[in-house]
């Protein structure tokens, strides 16, 4: 059973991990963002395929996505909630992705995210991500026009 002191330490470490991840994403820092992931990460992301298994597979996704933005990527977390146990934690939030794309279009989309963290050798790592947008049942099109 975790003590109050260890709970505070874990919460601070998870918060720092989220901050590092955000800084790396905004800066398009591939090595920085990959340092946040467990080697055996499983990801359900917006882009195909249905899942990414392992950090090497997910690295390719980031390496291809980062260059599609001119300059830094805007990324806002809203309504972040974190629940943690001794060795596992999860968070959920609404996140806004924004920025100028290399094709000249502006990106401004809200997504839903659930993230699972696992303590590996005393260090919190991202073990699973699930990012999604709802879709309109009638048309089958993504509901990228929704805002919180």
Secondary structure, DSSP 8 states (H G I E B T S, - for coil): ---HHHHHHHHHHHHHHHHHHHHHHHHT-HHHHHTTEEEEEEEE-SSSSS-EESHHHHHHHHHHHHTTEEEEEEEEEEEEEEEE-SSEEEEEEEEEEEEEETTS-EEEEEEEEEEEEEEETTEEEEEEEEEE--B-TTT--B-TT---
